[in-house]
Amino acid sequence: MHSDLMSDSGRGARYYWCTRHHRVETDADVCPAKHVLGPYASAADAENALQRVRERNEAWEAEDARWAGEER
């Protein structure tokens, strides 16, 4: 049984980016959690998930480099 945080009550559709099939999926057809990013509020947000991951990783790596005293 899912917790209240994971329930659909009062929520709209949720979208996921499937890293296995390289497509947007919904609650109705979502792959196992180990293969998806999300949930996102829109299909467009899910479709751009990998770009957001890249941008965040670059920002975190730059911050790590600054923290370590390295220049980027």
N, CA, C and O atoms as a Tripos MOL2 file, in Angstrom:
@<TRIPOS>MOLECULE
protein
  288   287    72     0     0
PROTEIN
NO_CHARGES

@<TRIPOS>ATOM
      1 N           0.8350   -1.1780    0.0000 N.3       1 MET1
      2 CA          0.0000    0.0000    0.0000 C.3       1 MET1
      3 C           0.8830    1.2450    0.0000 C.2       1 MET1
      4 O           1.8860    1.2950    0.7120 O.2       1 MET1
      5 N           0.5170    2.2440   -0.7890 N.am      2 HIS2
      6 CA          1.2850    3.4780   -0.8820 C.3       2 HIS2
      7 C           0.9120    4.4270    0.2440 C.2       2 HIS2
      8 O          -0.2050    4.3900    0.7600 O.2       2 HIS2
      9 N           1.8460    5.2640    0.6140 N.am      3 SER3
     10 CA          1.5610    6.2800    1.6240 C.3       3 SER3
     11 C           0.7310    7.3930    1.0170 C.2       3 SER3
     12 O           0.5690    7.4640   -0.2010 O.2       3 SER3
     13 N           0.2080    8.2570    1.8630 N.am      4 ASP4
     14 CA         -0.5760    9.3860    1.3800 C.3       4 ASP4
     15 C           0.2450   10.2800    0.4670 C.2       4 ASP4
     16 O          -0.3070   10.8980   -0.4420 O.2       4 ASP4
     17 N           1.5550   10.3620    0.6880 N.am      5 LEU5
     18 CA          2.3980   11.1910   -0.1600 C.3       5 LEU5
     19 C           2.4470   10.6710   -1.5880 C.2       5 LEU5
     20 O           2.6600   11.4410   -2.5250 O.2       5 LEU5
     21 N           2.2560    9.3960   -1.7540 N.am      6 MET6
     22 CA          2.3390    8.7980   -3.0810 C.3       6 MET6
     23 C           0.9650    8.6360   -3.7310 C.2       6 MET6
     24 O           0.8830    8.1700   -4.8680 O.2       6 MET6
     25 N          -0.0930    9.0010   -3.0530 N.am      7 SER7
     26 CA         -1.4300    8.7880   -3.6010 C.3       7 SER7
     27 C          -1.7730    9.8390   -4.6380 C.2       7 SER7
     28 O          -1.1610   10.9060   -4.6760 O.2       7 SER7
     29 N          -2.7470    9.5410   -5.4760 N.am      8 ASP8
     30 CA         -3.1680   10.4420   -6.5290 C.3       8 ASP8
     31 C          -4.2750   11.3820   -6.0950 C.2       8 ASP8
     32 O          -4.6770   12.2470   -6.8740 O.2       8 ASP8
     33 N          -4.7800   11.2440   -4.8810 N.am      9 SER9
     34 CA         -5.9240   12.0400   -4.4600 C.3       9 SER9
     35 C          -5.6100   13.5220   -4.5540 C.2       9 SER9
     36 O          -4.6400   14.0010   -3.9660 O.2       9 SER9
     37 N          -6.4480   14.2510   -5.3070 N.am     10 GLY10
     38 CA         -6.2960   15.6790   -5.4410 C.3      10 GLY10
     39 C          -5.2090   16.1120   -6.4010 C.2      10 GLY10
     40 O          -4.9120   17.3040   -6.4860 O.2      10 GLY10
     41 N          -4.6200   15.2040   -7.1110 N.am     11 ARG11
     42 CA         -3.5390   15.5490   -8.0370 C.3      11 ARG11
     43 C          -3.9770   15.3500   -9.4770 C.2      11 ARG11
     44 O          -4.8720   14.5580   -9.7730 O.2      11 ARG11
     45 N          -3.3300   16.0810  -10.3550 N.am     12 GLY12
     46 CA         -3.5530   15.8840  -11.7720 C.3      12 GLY12
     47 C          -2.6780   14.7550  -12.2790 C.2      12 GLY12
     48 O          -2.0910   14.0060  -11.4980 O.2      12 GLY12
     49 N          -2.6000   14.6450  -13.5670 N.am     13 ALA13
     50 CA         -1.7750   13.6110  -14.1840 C.3      13 ALA13
     51 C          -0.3090   13.8410  -13.8280 C.2      13 ALA13
     52 O           0.1360   14.9780  -13.6690 O.2      13 ALA13
     53 N           0.4220   12.7550  -13.7080 N.am     14 ARG14
     54 CA          1.8580   12.8280  -13.4590 C.3      14 ARG14
     55 C           2.5720   12.1680  -14.6250 C.2      14 ARG14
     56 O           2.0790   11.1960  -15.1970 O.2      14 ARG14
     57 N           3.7290   12.7000  -14.9710 N.am     15 TYR15
     58 CA          4.4980   12.2390  -16.1140 C.3      15 TYR15
     59 C           5.9110   11.8870  -15.6680 C.2      15 TYR15
     60 O           6.4470   12.4700  -14.7260 O.2      15 TYR15
     61 N           6.4970   10.9240  -16.3630 N.am     16 TYR16
     62 CA          7.8230   10.4280  -16.0370 C.3      16 TYR16
     63 C           8.6380   10.3150  -17.3170 C.2      16 TYR16
     64 O           8.0840   10.1300  -18.4000 O.2      16 TYR16
     65 N           9.9720   10.4290  -17.1860 N.am     17 TRP17
     66 CA         10.8490   10.1510  -18.3230 C.3      17 TRP17
     67 C          11.4430    8.7780  -18.0910 C.2      17 TRP17
     68 O          12.1080    8.5410  -17.0830 O.2      17 TRP17
     69 N          11.2010    7.8720  -19.0310 N.am     18 CYS18
     70 CA         11.7170    6.5170  -18.9300 C.3      18 CYS18
     71 C          13.0940    6.4590  -19.5830 C.2      18 CYS18
     72 O          13.2240    6.7020  -20.7830 O.2      18 CYS18
     73 N          14.1200    6.1370  -18.7960 N.am     19 THR19
     74 CA         15.4810    6.0570  -19.3160 C.3      19 THR19
     75 C          15.7120    4.7580  -20.0860 C.2      19 THR19
     76 O          16.7040    4.6210  -20.8010 O.2      19 THR19
     77 N          14.8220    3.8380  -19.9400 N.am     20 ARG20
     78 CA         14.9220    2.5580  -20.6510 C.3      20 ARG20
     79 C          14.3450    2.6590  -22.0590 C.2      20 ARG20
     80 O          14.9390    2.1760  -23.0230 O.2      20 ARG20
     81 N          13.1720    3.2960  -22.1640 N.am     21 HIS21
     82 CA         12.4830    3.3890  -23.4570 C.3      21 HIS21
     83 C          12.6540    4.7540  -24.1270 C.2      21 HIS21
     84 O          12.2320    4.9400  -25.2680 O.2      21 HIS21
     85 N          13.2690    5.7070  -23.4250 N.am     22 HIS22
     86 CA         13.5020    7.0610  -23.9490 C.3      22 HIS22
     87 C          12.2030    7.7100  -24.4020 C.2      22 HIS22
     88 O          12.0780    8.1730  -25.5360 O.2      22 HIS22
     89 N          11.2350    7.7310  -23.4820 N.am     23 ARG23
     90 CA          9.9340    8.3190  -23.7860 C.3      23 ARG23
     91 C           9.2610    8.7920  -22.5030 C.2      23 ARG23
     92 O           9.6380    8.4080  -21.3950 O.2      23 ARG23
     93 N           8.2520    9.6370  -22.6910 N.am     24 VAL24
     94 CA          7.4230   10.0880  -21.5820 C.3      24 VAL24
     95 C           6.4070    8.9980  -21.2780 C.2      24 VAL24
     96 O           5.8070    8.4160  -22.1810 O.2      24 VAL24
     97 N           6.2250    8.7310  -19.9790 N.am     25 GLU25
     98 CA          5.2330    7.7590  -19.5380 C.3      25 GLU25
     99 C           4.3440    8.4060  -18.4800 C.2      25 GLU25
    100 O           4.7210    9.3980  -17.8560 O.2      25 GLU25
    101 N           3.1700    7.8330  -18.2920 N.am     26 THR26
    102 CA          2.2240    8.3310  -17.2930 C.3      26 THR26
    103 C           2.0230    7.2650  -16.2230 C.2      26 THR26
    104 O           2.5440    6.1550  -16.3320 O.2      26 THR26
    105 N           1.2650    7.6110  -15.1940 N.am     27 ASP27
    106 CA          0.9650    6.6390  -14.1410 C.3      27 ASP27
    107 C           0.3430    5.3700  -14.7190 C.2      27 ASP27
    108 O           0.5180    4.2830  -14.1690 O.2      27 ASP27
    109 N          -0.3760    5.5100  -15.8160 N.am     28 ALA28
    110 CA         -1.0700    4.3680  -16.4130 C.3      28 ALA28
    111 C          -0.1100    3.3630  -17.0450 C.2      28 ALA28
    112 O          -0.4450    2.1850  -17.1710 O.2      28 ALA28
    113 N           1.0860    3.8180  -17.4450 N.am     29 ASP29
    114 CA          1.9940    2.9080  -18.1540 C.3      29 ASP29
    115 C           3.4510    3.0660  -17.7300 C.2      29 ASP29
    116 O           4.3580    2.8010  -18.5200 O.2      29 ASP29
    117 N           3.6800    3.4910  -16.5010 N.am     30 VAL30
    118 CA          5.0340    3.7900  -16.0640 C.3      30 VAL30
    119 C           5.8360    2.5140  -15.7790 C.2      30 VAL30
    120 O           5.3240    1.5430  -15.2230 O.2      30 VAL30
    121 N           7.1070    2.5550  -16.1800 N.am     31 CYS31
    122 CA          8.0330    1.4540  -15.9050 C.3      31 CYS31
    123 C           8.4210    1.4800  -14.4240 C.2      31 CYS31
    124 O           8.0860    2.4270  -13.7130 O.2      31 CYS31
    125 N           9.1210    0.4510  -13.9610 N.am     32 PRO32
    126 CA          9.5770    0.4380  -12.5710 C.3      32 PRO32
    127 C          10.4290    1.6760  -12.2470 C.2      32 PRO32
    128 O          11.0790    2.2420  -13.1260 O.2      32 PRO32
    129 N          10.4110    2.0770  -10.9910 N.am     33 ALA33
    130 CA         11.0800    3.3010  -10.5450 C.3      33 ALA33
    131 C          12.5570    3.3570  -10.9270 C.2      33 ALA33
    132 O          13.0880    4.4440  -11.1550 O.2      33 ALA33
    133 N          13.2230    2.2200  -11.0020 N.am     34 LYS34
    134 CA         14.6570    2.2450  -11.3250 C.3      34 LYS34
    135 C          14.9180    2.7110  -12.7570 C.2      34 LYS34
    136 O          16.0640    2.9810  -13.1140 O.2      34 LYS34
    137 N          13.8760    2.8100  -13.5790 N.am     35 HIS35
    138 CA         14.0320    3.2220  -14.9690 C.3      35 HIS35
    139 C          13.4630    4.6000  -15.2710 C.2      35 HIS35
    140 O          13.5210    5.0390  -16.4200 O.2      35 HIS35
    141 N          12.9140    5.2970  -14.2820 N.am     36 VAL36
    142 CA         12.2520    6.5610  -14.5910 C.3      36 VAL36
    143 C          12.7460    7.7170  -13.7350 C.2      36 VAL36
    144 O          13.2400    7.5270  -12.6230 O.2      36 VAL36
    145 N          12.5990    8.9230  -14.2820 N.am     37 LEU37
    146 CA         12.8170   10.1700  -13.5690 C.3      37 LEU37
    147 C          11.4580   10.8270  -13.4120 C.2      37 LEU37
    148 O          10.6480   10.8040  -14.3380 O.2      37 LEU37
    149 N          11.2030   11.4000  -12.2730 N.am     38 GLY38
    150 CA          9.9230   12.0600  -12.0740 C.3      38 GLY38
    151 C           9.3170   11.6520  -10.7640 C.2      38 GLY38
    152 O           9.9490   10.9450   -9.9780 O.2      38 GLY38
    153 N           8.1280   12.0750  -10.5200 N.am     39 PRO39
    154 CA          7.1330   12.5690  -11.4700 C.3      39 PRO39
    155 C           7.2730   14.0620  -11.7620 C.2      39 PRO39
    156 O           7.8190   14.8290  -10.9690 O.2      39 PRO39
    157 N           6.7610   14.4400  -12.9220 N.am     40 TYR40
    158 CA          6.7050   15.8200  -13.3790 C.3      40 TYR40
    159 C           5.2560   16.1940  -13.6170 C.2      40 TYR40
    160 O           4.4100   15.3310  -13.8490 O.2      40 TYR40
    161 N           4.9750   17.4940  -13.5580 N.am     41 ALA41
    162 CA          3.6070   17.9830  -13.7130 C.3      41 ALA41
    163 C           3.1410   18.0010  -15.1640 C.2      41 ALA41
    164 O           1.9390   18.0200  -15.4300 O.2      41 ALA41
    165 N           4.0870   17.9960  -16.1050 N.am     42 SER42
    166 CA          3.6980   18.0380  -17.5170 C.3      42 SER42
    167 C           4.5670   17.0930  -18.3340 C.2      42 SER42
    168 O           5.6690   16.7230  -17.9270 O.2      42 SER42
    169 N           4.0500   16.7170  -19.4820 N.am     43 ALA43
    170 CA          4.8150   15.8650  -20.4000 C.3      43 ALA43
    171 C           6.0710   16.5910  -20.8690 C.2      43 ALA43
    172 O           7.1230   15.9730  -21.0330 O.2      43 ALA43
    173 N           5.9630   17.9060  -21.0850 N.am     44 ALA44
    174 CA          7.1220   18.6830  -21.5330 C.3      44 ALA44
    175 C           8.2250   18.6770  -20.4820 C.2      44 ALA44
    176 O           9.4010   18.5440  -20.8200 O.2      44 ALA44
    177 N           7.8570   18.8220  -19.2030 N.am     45 ASP45
    178 CA          8.8550   18.7610  -18.1390 C.3      45 ASP45
    179 C           9.5290   17.3980  -18.1000 C.2      45 ASP45
    180 O          10.7450   17.3120  -17.9350 O.2      45 ASP45
    181 N           8.7570   16.3460  -18.2490 N.am     46 ALA46
    182 CA          9.3220   14.9950  -18.2600 C.3      46 ALA46
    183 C          10.2590   14.8100  -19.4490 C.2      46 ALA46
    184 O          11.3230   14.2060  -19.3210 O.2      46 ALA46
    185 N           9.8600   15.3290  -20.5920 N.am     47 GLU47
    186 CA         10.6780   15.1910  -21.8010 C.3      47 GLU47
    187 C          12.0150   15.9090  -21.6650 C.2      47 GLU47
    188 O          12.9940   15.5160  -22.3000 O.2      47 GLU47
    189 N          12.0660   16.9470  -20.8520 N.am     48 ASN48
    190 CA         13.2990   17.7150  -20.6450 C.3      48 ASN48
    191 C          14.0700   17.2760  -19.4120 C.2      48 ASN48
    192 O          15.0070   17.9590  -18.9980 O.2      48 ASN48
    193 N          13.7000   16.1630  -18.8240 N.am     49 ALA49
    194 CA         14.3080   15.7060  -17.5760 C.3      49 ALA49
    195 C          15.8150   15.5010  -17.6950 C.2      49 ALA49
    196 O          16.5590   15.9130  -16.8060 O.2      49 ALA49
    197 N          16.2730   14.8830  -18.7590 N.am     50 LEU50
    198 CA         17.7050   14.6190  -18.8830 C.3      50 LEU50
    199 C          18.5050   15.9090  -19.0140 C.2      50 LEU50
    200 O          19.6240   15.9930  -18.5070 O.2      50 LEU50
    201 N          17.9520   16.9100  -19.6820 N.am     51 GLN51
    202 CA         18.6290   18.1980  -19.7900 C.3      51 GLN51
    203 C          18.7620   18.8400  -18.4130 C.2      51 GLN51
    204 O          19.8100   19.3940  -18.0810 O.2      51 GLN51
    205 N          17.7030   18.7650  -17.6150 N.am     52 ARG52
    206 CA         17.7560   19.3120  -16.2570 C.3      52 ARG52
    207 C          18.7910   18.5730  -15.4150 C.2      52 ARG52
    208 O          19.5040   19.1910  -14.6240 O.2      52 ARG52
    209 N          18.8770   17.2600  -15.5810 N.am     53 VAL53
    210 CA         19.8760   16.4770  -14.8550 C.3      53 VAL53
    211 C          21.2780   16.9380  -15.2400 C.2      53 VAL53
    212 O          22.1260   17.1460  -14.3720 O.2      53 VAL53
    213 N          21.5230   17.0980  -16.5450 N.am     54 ARG54
    214 CA         22.8390   17.5660  -17.0100 C.3      54 ARG54
    215 C          23.1810   18.9330  -16.4210 C.2      54 ARG54
    216 O          24.2910   19.1470  -15.9330 O.2      54 ARG54
    217 N          22.2210   19.8540  -16.4720 N.am     55 GLU55
    218 CA         22.4650   21.2050  -15.9520 C.3      55 GLU55
    219 C          22.7630   21.1800  -14.4590 C.2      55 GLU55
    220 O          23.6760   21.8670  -14.0010 O.2      55 GLU55
    221 N          22.0160   20.4090  -13.7070 N.am     56 ARG56
    222 CA         22.2530   20.3160  -12.2660 C.3      56 ARG56
    223 C          23.5920   19.6790  -11.9670 C.2      56 ARG56
    224 O          24.3170   20.1420  -11.0860 O.2      56 ARG56
    225 N          23.9320   18.6200  -12.6910 N.am     57 ASN57
    226 CA         25.2260   17.9670  -12.4690 C.3      57 ASN57
    227 C          26.3770   18.9220  -12.7530 C.2      57 ASN57
    228 O          27.3480   18.9600  -11.9970 O.2      57 ASN57
    229 N          26.2820   19.6980  -13.8360 N.am     58 GLU58
    230 CA         27.3280   20.6690  -14.1610 C.3      58 GLU58
    231 C          27.4580   21.7130  -13.0580 C.2      58 GLU58
    232 O          28.5680   22.0760  -12.6700 O.2      58 GLU58
    233 N          26.3260   22.1960  -12.5550 N.am     59 ALA59
    234 CA         26.3570   23.1930  -11.4890 C.3      59 ALA59
    235 C          26.9740   22.6060  -10.2210 C.2      59 ALA59
    236 O          27.7820   23.2630   -9.5650 O.2      59 ALA59
    237 N          26.6020   21.3810   -9.8730 N.am     60 TRP60
    238 CA         27.1520   20.7460   -8.6740 C.3      60 TRP60
    239 C          28.6380   20.4720   -8.8260 C.2      60 TRP60
    240 O          29.3960   20.6420   -7.8710 O.2      60 TRP60
    241 N          29.0730   20.0480  -10.0180 N.am     61 GLU61
    242 CA         30.4980   19.7990  -10.2470 C.3      61 GLU61
    243 C          31.2990   21.0890  -10.1450 C.2      61 GLU61
    244 O          32.4010   21.1000   -9.5970 O.2      61 GLU61
    245 N          30.7400   22.1810  -10.6790 N.am     62 ALA62
    246 CA         31.4110   23.4760  -10.5820 C.3      62 ALA62
    247 C          31.5050   23.9140   -9.1230 C.2      62 ALA62
    248 O          32.5350   24.4330   -8.6950 O.2      62 ALA62
    249 N          30.4400   23.7070   -8.3630 N.am     63 GLU63
    250 CA         30.4500   24.0550   -6.9420 C.3      63 GLU63
    251 C          31.4640   23.1970   -6.1840 C.2      63 GLU63
    252 O          32.1830   23.7050   -5.3240 O.2      63 GLU63
    253 N          31.5260   21.9060   -6.4950 N.am     64 ASP64
    254 CA         32.5200   21.0330   -5.8670 C.3      64 ASP64
    255 C          33.9300   21.5170   -6.1760 C.2      64 ASP64
    256 O          34.7880   21.5260   -5.2930 O.2      64 ASP64
    257 N          34.1800   21.9200   -7.4240 N.am     65 ALA65
    258 CA         35.4930   22.4040   -7.8170 C.3      65 ALA65
    259 C          35.8400   23.6870   -7.0590 C.2      65 ALA65
    260 O          36.9690   23.8410   -6.5940 O.2      65 ALA65
    261 N          34.8790   24.6110   -6.9310 N.am     66 ARG66
    262 CA         35.1230   25.8350   -6.1590 C.3      66 ARG66
    263 C          35.4250   25.5040   -4.7060 C.2      66 ARG66
    264 O          36.3210   26.0930   -4.1010 O.2      66 ARG66
    265 N          34.6750   24.5590   -4.1480 N.am     67 TRP67
    266 CA         34.8560   24.1530   -2.7650 C.3      67 TRP67
    267 C          36.2650   23.5730   -2.5590 C.2      67 TRP67
    268 O          36.9000   23.8100   -1.5310 O.2      67 TRP67
    269 N          36.7370   22.8150   -3.5470 N.am     68 ALA68
    270 CA         38.0500   22.1840   -3.4570 C.3      68 ALA68
    271 C          39.1770   23.1310   -3.8470 C.2      68 ALA68
    272 O          40.3490   22.7590   -3.7750 O.2      68 ALA68
    273 N          38.8330   24.3730   -4.2650 N.am     69 GLY69
    274 CA         39.8490   25.3490   -4.6420 C.3      69 GLY69
    275 C          40.3470   25.1810   -6.0550 C.2      69 GLY69
    276 O          41.3640   25.7650   -6.4300 O.2      69 GLY69
    277 N          39.6460   24.3920   -6.8460 N.am     70 GLU70
    278 CA         40.0220   24.2060   -8.2510 C.3      70 GLU70
    279 C          39.3370   25.2790   -9.0780 C.2      70 GLU70
    280 O          38.2720   25.7800   -8.7170 O.2      70 GLU70
    281 N          39.9500   25.6160  -10.1690 N.am     71 GLU71
    282 CA         39.3450   26.6040  -11.0410 C.3      71 GLU71
    283 C          38.7090   25.9400  -12.2320 C.2      71 GLU71
    284 O          39.2600   24.9920  -12.7890 O.2      71 GLU71
    285 N          37.5530   26.4300  -12.6270 N.am     72 ARG72
    286 CA         36.8410   25.8930  -13.7970 C.3      72 ARG72
    287 C          36.5000   27.0150  -14.7040 C.2      72 ARG72
    288 O          35.8970   26.7980  -15.7550 O.2      72 ARG72
@<TRIPOS>BOND
     1     1     2 1
     2     2     3 1
     3     3     4 2
     4     3     5 am
     5     5     6 1
     6     6     7 1
     7     7     8 2
     8     7     9 am
     9     9    10 1
    10    10    11 1
    11    11    12 2
    12    11    13 am
    13    13    14 1
    14    14    15 1
    15    15    16 2
    16    15    17 am
    17    17    18 1
    18    18    19 1
    19    19    20 2
    20    19    21 am
    21    21    22 1
    22    22    23 1
    23    23    24 2
    24    23    25 am
    25    25    26 1
    26    26    27 1
    27    27    28 2
    28    27    29 am
    29    29    30 1
    30    30    31 1
    31    31    32 2
    32    31    33 am
    33    33    34 1
    34    34    35 1
    35    35    36 2
    36    35    37 am
    37    37    38 1
    38    38    39 1
    39    39    40 2
    40    39    41 am
    41    41    42 1
    42    42    43 1
    43    43    44 2
    44    43    45 am
    45    45    46 1
    46    46    47 1
    47    47    48 2
    48    47    49 am
    49    49    50 1
    50    50    51 1
    51    51    52 2
    52    51    53 am
    53    53    54 1
    54    54    55 1
    55    55    56 2
    56    55    57 am
    57    57    58 1
    58    58    59 1
    59    59    60 2
    60    59    61 am
    61    61    62 1
    62    62    63 1
    63    63    64 2
    64    63    65 am
    65    65    66 1
    66    66    67 1
    67    67    68 2
    68    67    69 am
    69    69    70 1
    70    70    71 1
    71    71    72 2
    72    71    73 am
    73    73    74 1
    74    74    75 1
    75    75    76 2
    76    75    77 am
    77    77    78 1
    78    78    79 1
    79    79    80 2
    80    79    81 am
    81    81    82 1
    82    82    83 1
    83    83    84 2
    84    83    85 am
    85    85    86 1
    86    86    87 1
    87    87    88 2
    88    87    89 am
    89    89    90 1
    90    90    91 1
    91    91    92 2
    92    91    93 am
    93    93    94 1
    94    94    95 1
    95    95    96 2
    96    95    97 am
    97    97    98 1
    98    98    99 1
    99    99   100 2
   100    99   101 am
   101   101   102 1
   102   102   103 1
   103   103   104 2
   104   103   105 am
   105   105   106 1
   106   106   107 1
   107   107   108 2
   108   107   109 am
   109   109   110 1
   110   110   111 1
   111   111   112 2
   112   111   113 am
   113   113   114 1
   114   114   115 1
   115   115   116 2
   116   115   117 am
   117   117   118 1
   118   118   119 1
   119   119   120 2
   120   119   121 am
   121   121   122 1
   122   122   123 1
   123   123   124 2
   124   123   125 am
   125   125   126 1
   126   126   127 1
   127   127   128 2
   128   127   129 am
   129   129   130 1
   130   130   131 1
   131   131   132 2
   132   131   133 am
   133   133   134 1
   134   134   135 1
   135   135   136 2
   136   135   137 am
   137   137   138 1
   138   138   139 1
   139   139   140 2
   140   139   141 am
   141   141   142 1
   142   142   143 1
   143   143   144 2
   144   143   145 am
   145   145   146 1
   146   146   147 1
   147   147   148 2
   148   147   149 am
   149   149   150 1
   150   150   151 1
   151   151   152 2
   152   151   153 am
   153   153   154 1
   154   154   155 1
   155   155   156 2
   156   155   157 am
   157   157   158 1
   158   158   159 1
   159   159   160 2
   160   159   161 am
   161   161   162 1
   162   162   163 1
   163   163   164 2
   164   163   165 am
   165   165   166 1
   166   166   167 1
   167   167   168 2
   168   167   169 am
   169   169   170 1
   170   170   171 1
   171   171   172 2
   172   171   173 am
   173   173   174 1
   174   174   175 1
   175   175   176 2
   176   175   177 am
   177   177   178 1
   178   178   179 1
   179   179   180 2
   180   179   181 am
   181   181   182 1
   182   182   183 1
   183   183   184 2
   184   183   185 am
   185   185   186 1
   186   186   187 1
   187   187   188 2
   188   187   189 am
   189   189   190 1
   190   190   191 1
   191   191   192 2
   192   191   193 am
   193   193   194 1
   194   194   195 1
   195   195   196 2
   196   195   197 am
   197   197   198 1
   198   198   199 1
   199   199   200 2
   200   199   201 am
   201   201   202 1
   202   202   203 1
   203   203   204 2
   204   203   205 am
   205   205   206 1
   206   206   207 1
   207   207   208 2
   208   207   209 am
   209   209   210 1
   210   210   211 1
   211   211   212 2
   212   211   213 am
   213   213   214 1
   214   214   215 1
   215   215   216 2
   216   215   217 am
   217   217   218 1
   218   218   219 1
   219   219   220 2
   220   219   221 am
   221   221   222 1
   222   222   223 1
   223   223   224 2
   224   223   225 am
   225   225   226 1
   226   226   227 1
   227   227   228 2
   228   227   229 am
   229   229   230 1
   230   230   231 1
   231   231   232 2
   232   231   233 am
   233   233   234 1
   234   234   235 1
   235   235   236 2
   236   235   237 am
   237   237   238 1
   238   238   239 1
   239   239   240 2
   240   239   241 am
   241   241   242 1
   242   242   243 1
   243   243   244 2
   244   243   245 am
   245   245   246 1
   246   246   247 1
   247   247   248 2
   248   247   249 am
   249   249   250 1
   250   250   251 1
   251   251   252 2
   252   251   253 am
   253   253   254 1
   254   254   255 1
   255   255   256 2
   256   255   257 am
   257   257   258 1
   258   258   259 1
   259   259   260 2
   260   259   261 am
   261   261   262 1
   262   262   263 1
   263   263   264 2
   264   263   265 am
   265   265   266 1
   266   266   267 1
   267   267   268 2
   268   267   269 am
   269   269   270 1
   270   270   271 1
   271   271   272 2
   272   271   273 am
   273   273   274 1
   274   274   275 1
   275   275   276 2
   276   275   277 am
   277   277   278 1
   278   278   279 1
   279   279   280 2
   280   279   281 am
   281   281   282 1
   282   282   283 1
   283   283   284 2
   284   283   285 am
   285   285   286 1
   286   286   287 1
   287   287   288 2
@<TRIPOS>SUBSTRUCTURE
     1 MET1         2 RESIDUE 1 A MET
     2 HIS2         6 RESIDUE 1 A HIS
     3 SER3        10 RESIDUE 1 A SER
     4 ASP4        14 RESIDUE 1 A ASP
     5 LEU5        18 RESIDUE 1 A LEU
     6 MET6        22 RESIDUE 1 A MET
     7 SER7        26 RESIDUE 1 A SER
     8 ASP8        30 RESIDUE 1 A ASP
     9 SER9        34 RESIDUE 1 A SER
    10 GLY10       38 RESIDUE 1 A GLY
    11 ARG11       42 RESIDUE 1 A ARG
    12 GLY12       46 RESIDUE 1 A GLY
    13 ALA13       50 RESIDUE 1 A ALA
    14 ARG14       54 RESIDUE 1 A ARG
    15 TYR15       58 RESIDUE 1 A TYR
    16 TYR16       62 RESIDUE 1 A TYR
    17 TRP17       66 RESIDUE 1 A TRP
    18 CYS18       70 RESIDUE 1 A CYS
    19 THR19       74 RESIDUE 1 A THR
    20 ARG20       78 RESIDUE 1 A ARG
    21 HIS21       82 RESIDUE 1 A HIS
    22 HIS22       86 RESIDUE 1 A HIS
    23 ARG23       90 RESIDUE 1 A ARG
    24 VAL24       94 RESIDUE 1 A VAL
    25 GLU25       98 RESIDUE 1 A GLU
    26 THR26      102 RESIDUE 1 A THR
    27 ASP27      106 RESIDUE 1 A ASP
    28 ALA28      110 RESIDUE 1 A ALA
    29 ASP29      114 RESIDUE 1 A ASP
    30 VAL30      118 RESIDUE 1 A VAL
    31 CYS31      122 RESIDUE 1 A CYS
    32 PRO32      126 RESIDUE 1 A PRO
    33 ALA33      130 RESIDUE 1 A ALA
    34 LYS34      134 RESIDUE 1 A LYS
    35 HIS35      138 RESIDUE 1 A HIS
    36 VAL36      142 RESIDUE 1 A VAL
    37 LEU37      146 RESIDUE 1 A LEU
    38 GLY38      150 RESIDUE 1 A GLY
    39 PRO39      154 RESIDUE 1 A PRO
    40 TYR40      158 RESIDUE 1 A TYR
    41 ALA41      162 RESIDUE 1 A ALA
    42 SER42      166 RESIDUE 1 A SER
    43 ALA43      170 RESIDUE 1 A ALA
    44 ALA44      174 RESIDUE 1 A ALA
    45 ASP45      178 RESIDUE 1 A ASP
    46 ALA46      182 RESIDUE 1 A ALA
    47 GLU47      186 RESIDUE 1 A GLU
    48 ASN48      190 RESIDUE 1 A ASN
    49 ALA49      194 RESIDUE 1 A ALA
    50 LEU50      198 RESIDUE 1 A LEU
    51 GLN51      202 RESIDUE 1 A GLN
    52 ARG52      206 RESIDUE 1 A ARG
    53 VAL53      210 RESIDUE 1 A VAL
    54 ARG54      214 RESIDUE 1 A ARG
    55 GLU55      218 RESIDUE 1 A GLU
    56 ARG56      222 RESIDUE 1 A ARG
    57 ASN57      226 RESIDUE 1 A ASN
    58 GLU58      230 RESIDUE 1 A GLU
    59 ALA59      234 RESIDUE 1 A ALA
    60 TRP60      238 RESIDUE 1 A TRP
    61 GLU61      242 RESIDUE 1 A GLU
    62 ALA62      246 RESIDUE 1 A ALA
    63 GLU63      250 RESIDUE 1 A GLU
    64 ASP64      254 RESIDUE 1 A ASP
    65 ALA65      258 RESIDUE 1 A ALA
    66 ARG66      262 RESIDUE 1 A ARG
    67 TRP67      266 RESIDUE 1 A TRP
    68 ALA68      270 RESIDUE 1 A ALA
    69 GLY69      274 RESIDUE 1 A GLY
    70 GLU70      278 RESIDUE 1 A GLU
    71 GLU71      282 RESIDUE 1 A GLU
    72 ARG72      286 RESIDUE 1 A ARG
